[in-house]
Amino acid sequence: MKKLSVIIVAVIGLLSFAAEKYIVVKFKEEQINYHWQNLQTIKQVVSQSDLPHRQVVFIIQSVDSLQKDIQSTAVIDSTSKK
């Protein structure tokens, strides 16, 4: 009984660290294209602003990271319902 309890606790502990959670957000193609263009525009506006260089770099890197993640995980799903 004691051995079984230890095994159960160990399994639960291992599973709690191993489980990754994913969030799926669905956009219509037109919507994602619109937001993508807005992100591009934000990068251009920030790079031409009077903000300190470090802030500009941070903002542009953040937008680039977001765009990279969107691009790497985007999937076209024509079977999806509204």
Secondary structure, DSSP 4 states (H G I P E B T S, - for coil): -HHHHHHHHHHHHHHHHH----------HHHHHHHHHHHHHHHHHHHTSSS-HHHHHHHHHHHHHHHHHHHHH----TT---
